[in-house]
Every structure is written in structure tokens, then in C-alpha cells.
């Protein structure tokens, strides 16, 4: 639940900063729906720590809503037979590849939607989002094992303007696990949560 605590902290900070933003004049100021421009692209730096590559694109804005596509990849590598002195068992299936260290390869493509509240701050704004993604995973240790299916989820966080068109997202995402994956600690029916620290650019 570490990701949940961090995400909630981000939301509280954003709300507090927005409330403390002084009015520049007595003239009513229109709320700012989205900190970034109409289209954005981002890279999740926190995912790199866990041997993941996760990046996203938000090509469409509808009022305070942004629609996007997020792609993630995991590849643990693995050591094929012949590249290590560690003994392995014979390959019992014609054409199979034996790995001394099991290899795990996974991809996911998520269709995501985010909502940005109408706050007056032009530098910080929280966001709430939902996504549904198609996931496929391959385990290579002797005989290949394959899993594929849909998994839904939600996200919460804070978007902050950095420098010029650059911005930073801090928060977390939470996914309902539906695929049986023996390499992960979460089982089908449970929630997988991850911390997000992404940098992006808008145009």
C-alpha cells in the first residue's frame, strides 16, 4: 500500500497548494482544468527501477478530460544454455529453449482516461483516472508458458509544471489482477499497486 499512501499525499499537497494560491485581482479568474497543453507524452522513471519500461501518450483533450494510451514492457533477460557453467536438464520438447535463469517477458497496452479538477493553480493540479489494458506474458524456462487477457485499473496523482513545456507526474496506479502469474506476488482477484514518478512534455 506504499503507492496508495504516496498518491494520497500527492493529492493532499495539490489541494493545499491550490487553496493557498492568492488571487491576483478582484476580477474572477476562470478555473484552470489542465496544467499541460492539449497533447502530452511521458516516461515513468519509477518503473525503470523495477526493470520496467512504461511510457504514455495523451493525444486528445475533451474539456477537463484527457484520453491516452500507455504501453509497458518487462524483460528479465535470462541466461540461455551454453552461456553459463550451471548444469541444466535436457530439453524434452523438440525446438524448446532451455534457460539457466528463467526469462520473463511481458507487455501491456492500456487505454486510459484522466480527469483534472477545475483548480485555480496554474502550477499544480491533481488527477483521477481509469484504464483498461490488454496484457500478455511469456515465461521461458524449458517449455514456454503464455498468459493473456484484460485487466482494469485506476490511478491518482499530481501533475506539476516544471520548466516550459515540461511537467512531472507523481502518484500511483492500482490494477485488478485477473491473470495467473507465478512470477508475481499478487494473485488473481487482488490489487497490484505501483508508484508513479514520470516526466513528460506537452505541446
C-alpha positions in Angstrom: 0.0 0.0 0.0 3.0 2.3 -0.3 1.9 3.6 -3.6 -1.6 4.4 -2.1 0.0 6.5 0.7 2.2 8.3 -1.8 -0.7 9.0 -4.1 -2.9 10.3 -1.3 -0.1 12.5 -0.1 0.3 14.0 -3.6 -3.4 14.7 -3.8 -3.4 16.5 -0.3 -0.4 18.6 -1.3 -2.1 19.7 -4.5 -5.3 20.6 -2.8 -3.4 22.6 -0.1 -1.3 24.5 -2.7 -4.3 25.3 -4.8 -6.2 26.7 -1.7 -3.2 28.9 -0.8 -2.8 30.5 -4.2 -3.6 34.2 -3.8 -6.0 36.0 -6.1 -4.2 38.5 -8.4 -7.1 40.9 -8.5 -10.8 41.1 -7.7 -11.7 40.0 -11.2 -13.0 36.5 -11.4 -10.4 34.1 -12.8 -11.5 31.1 -14.9 -10.5 27.7 -13.4 -7.6 26.0 -15.0 -8.6 22.5 -16.0 -5.3 21.0 -17.2 -1.7 22.1 -16.4 -0.2 20.6 -19.6 -1.2 21.6 -23.2 -3.7 19.7 -25.3 -1.3 16.8 -26.1 1.4 15.2 -23.9 3.9 12.4 -23.8 5.5 11.0 -20.7 8.1 8.4 -19.4 7.6 6.7 -16.0 11.0 6.9 -14.2 9.8 4.9 -11.2 9.1 1.9 -13.5 12.7 1.8 -14.6 13.8 1.0 -11.0 11.7 -2.2 -11.2 13.2 -3.3 -14.6 10.1 -1.9 -16.4 9.7 0.4 -19.3 6.5 2.4 -19.2 5.5 5.4 -21.3 2.4 7.1 -22.4 0.8 9.4 -24.9 -2.3 11.7 -24.3 -3.3 12.8 -27.8 -6.8 14.0 -27.1 -8.4 16.5 -24.7 -12.1 16.9 -24.1 -12.7 19.7 -21.6 -11.2 18.6 -18.3 -10.7 15.0 -19.6 -7.7 13.6 -21.4 -7.6 10.3 -23.3 -4.4 8.4 -23.6 -2.5 5.2 -24.4 0.0 3.7 -22.0 2.5 1.0 -23.0 4.6 -1.0 -20.6 7.2 -3.7 -21.1 9.1 -6.1 -18.7 12.0 -8.3 -19.9 14.1 -10.0 -17.2 16.5 -11.4 -19.8 17.5 -14.9 -18.7 20.7 -16.9 -19.4 20.4 -19.3 -22.4 22.0 -22.7 -22.2 25.6 -22.6 -23.4 26.3 -19.2 -21.8 26.7 -20.5 -18.2 28.6 -23.3 -16.5 25.5 -24.0 -14.4 24.2 -27.5 -15.3 20.7 -27.7 -16.9 18.3 -30.6 -17.6 17.9 -31.9 -21.2 15.4 -30.3 -23.4 12.5 -32.8 -23.6 10.4 -30.9 -26.2 11.6 -30.5 -29.8 12.6 -27.0 -30.6 12.3 -25.7 -27.0 14.9 -23.3 -25.5 16.4 -24.1 -22.0 17.3 -21.1 -19.8 19.5 -21.5 -16.8 17.9 -18.4 -15.4 14.1 -18.2 -16.2 13.2 -15.5 -18.6 10.0 -13.3 -18.2 8.7 -11.2 -21.0 5.5 -9.1 -20.5 3.7 -6.4 -22.5 0.6 -4.3 -21.7 -1.3 -1.7 -23.6 -3.7 0.4 -21.6 -6.5 2.7 -22.9 -6.6 5.4 -20.2 -8.8 8.4 -19.3 -7.9 11.2 -16.8 -10.0 13.9 -15.1 -8.3 17.1 -13.9 -10.4 19.1 -11.4 -11.1 22.9 -12.2 -8.5 24.4 -9.8 -7.1 28.0 -10.0 -3.5 27.0 -9.7 -1.5 27.1 -12.9 1.4 25.1 -11.5 -0.2 22.1 -9.7 -3.3 20.1 -10.3 -4.3 16.6 -9.1 -5.8 14.0 -11.4 -8.0 10.9 -11.2 -8.1 8.3 -13.9 -9.2 4.9 -15.0 -7.8 2.5 -17.5 -8.3 -0.9 -19.1 -5.4 -2.8 -20.6 -4.6 -5.9 -22.6 -1.7 -7.9 -21.1 0.3 -10.8 -22.4 3.1 -12.6 -20.6 5.6 -15.3 -21.6 7.6 -17.4 -19.2 10.7 -19.1 -20.8 12.2 -21.9 -18.7 12.2 -25.1 -20.7 8.7 -25.0 -22.2 7.2 -21.6 -22.9 4.1 -20.7 -20.9 1.8 -17.9 -22.2 -0.9 -15.8 -20.5 -3.1 -13.0 -22.0 -6.2 -11.1 -21.0 -7.8 -7.8 -20.0 -7.1 -6.1 -16.6 -8.8 -2.9 -15.4 -7.4 -0.3 -13.0 -7.4 3.2 -11.6 -4.9 5.9 -10.9 -4.5 9.1 -8.7 -1.7 11.7 -8.6 -0.5 15.2 -9.0 0.7 16.9 -12.2 3.2 19.8 -11.7 4.6 22.2 -14.3 8.4 22.0 -14.4 10.1 24.2 -17.0 8.5 25.4 -20.2 6.5 22.5 -21.7 8.0 20.0 -19.2 5.9 18.6 -16.4 6.2 16.0 -13.6 3.5 13.4 -12.6 3.7 11.9 -9.1 1.1 9.4 -7.8 0.2 5.7 -8.2 -1.8 3.2 -10.2 -3.9 0.3 -8.9 -4.8 -2.7 -11.1 -7.2 -5.6 -10.6 -5.2 -8.7 -11.3 -7.1 -11.2 -13.5 -4.2 -13.3 -15.0 -2.5 -16.0 -13.0 1.2 -15.1 -12.9 3.5 -17.4 -10.9 6.4 -14.9 -11.1 4.4 -12.1 -9.2 3.4 -11.8 -5.6 -0.2 -10.9 -6.4 -2.8 -13.5 -7.3 -6.0 -13.2 -9.4 -8.6 -11.2 -7.6 -6.1 -9.0 -5.7 -4.9 -5.4 -6.4 -1.4 -4.7 -7.8 -0.3 -1.1 -6.9 2.7 0.8 -8.2 4.3 4.2 -7.5 4.5 6.6 -10.4 7.1 9.3 -10.9 7.0 10.4 -14.6 8.4 13.3 -16.6 6.8 14.5 -19.7 6.4 17.2 -22.4 3.3 18.9 -23.7 2.6 20.7 -27.0 
